[in-house]
Structure formats: C-alpha cells, structure tokens
Amino acid sequence: MTEKYLLIVEGAKTEKTIFGSIFEKYGFNVIKCENKISKDYKFEVIESNLVNDNKNVIIIEGPKNRIHDVLLNIISNPTDDIDNIDVETVFGYKPNDFRGIFWIYDVDHNEPDDIVTMFRKFSDENENGLLLLSSPCIEVLGDFEDRKELKVEHLSEYKKILNVFYNSKCNDNVSSFILKNINKLLLHYLEKNYNDFNDKNIMNHPSEIIDYINRFNIRDNEKHYVVYRYFSTVVYCVLAYVLGLTIEIDNYDIVKNYLKNVK
C-alpha cells in the first residue's frame, strides 16, 4: 500500500533540505516539489514518483513565508472566516489524499492572534493539516545556548549568531550541524517540551507550544522587533507520526526511546 504524507514548509531551501535529509535517512521516499502552493496551482503528486509499499513524503513550499501573510492571502477577516475556507479550493491539495499533513512554519514576527487563528484551521494532521511551530525559526534546532531572551528585528540576525558560533567552534554552519546531529537535536527538544508541558502525548505539544510562545515572546510593532524568550520547536512530531510511533496516546517514552537508540 502506498502511503503519502504532505509537508508544507515555509522556506524554499532550508526546510526542504533538512526534512528531505531526515526522511531519506529513515529510508522513506522523498519528493521535493519545485512548485509552490498557491490559489492558481492545483497540487497533484505525479504517480510515477511514488514508491509502492513504502512511505512517500512530499515536501512543498507554502504560499507565503509568514503565517500573517498566509492568512492575508486567503481571507480578509481571519477571525470570522478561517473556519469556512476550503483548503482544496484555496491551496490546491486534497486532504483525503494523504495519511498525514503538516504545516512547518517559523514563529518569526507573527502576531499572537495570527498564530492562534492559523492553528484553529490547521490543528489536525488527519484533516486540513497540523501546524508545527519553531521559535524563532527552524534553525533553533541547532541552538543549545541557555538564552534568556534575544531581541532582533530580522531572523537573519539570529541565524548569523548561530552560524558564527558553529564556524568558530567546528568550521561548520548551523544547517550542516543540524543534519549531522538530527536525532540528538530532536531528542533534546522532545525532552525539553515534555518537561515544560508534562504531556506524554506528543501530538498535543503543537498546541501547547503556542501558549508558551505567545506568553513569553514580546512583539513591538512600532519598532519592528521581537524579544524572543521562548526557544523551542515541535518538528519532532512529524517524524514520530510518519514512523508510526504516536499510535498510543501515551507515546512520549516510545518516541524518546526510538530517538535514543536509532543509529
């Protein structure tokens, strides 16, 4: 039986590289789409690219690179209209075609209300899709510093800090470090979030991280900066789900033991 999983990522390169490498590492068939989801592009998977009797992970760039802009692109009043939009009409993919769907986006400078609104529509991997957030961005995977807060106007400032650190430490960059140490990094954030949320069902973590992000991060719209005070990610959920590790409700130990023991 052919299983298809859809990953909608905000970036054109970094996320595709990271998640493509992750799923290839575990032996799954990865399809990186050159197109970008939009109102004008009807998304269809080319059957010849699929592998029968395997799990097929399709990665495609989302319509915009910020949640705020995604919402503006599809609805004029997110508070009133988000529940009524039809994802097939707006985004071109058919939810029933996939075993699981994930939207992988950065917290970036998005407003708290925008994040909550986006999650209202994308809160279930078996329906329209599940929003997985990284604060402040996917590169947080490679950040082991015990940061109390970070004030930046652009995420490029944060990424530069990480790249300078890894270049001085091991003549590397943060993306390369993430690819080389993905199991250890996913395990780190799995354990961190379990300690924060005290929830053994990791598929609840995507909703629980939103509360922490919106409670601790501070946005200043007039001065165009964000003070990040919560650094984390829940992208481990997509790997655990595709691997079939989240069938049991209390699945934290199952996922933890897998990440600890996999080579």
Secondary structure, 3 states (H helix, E strand, C coil): CCEEEEEEECCCCHHHHHHHHHHHHCCCEEEEEEEECECCECCCCCHHHCCCCCEEEEEEECCCCCHHHHHHHHCCCHHHHHHHCCHHHHHCCCHHHCCEEEEEEECCCCCHHHHHHHHHHCEECCCCEEEEEEECCHHHHHCCCCCCCEEECCHHHHHHHHHHHHHHHHCCCHHHHHHHCHHHHHHHHHHHHHHHHCCCCHHHHHHHHHHHHHHHCEEECCCCEEEECCCEECCHHHHHHHCCCCCCCCCHHHHHHHHHHCC
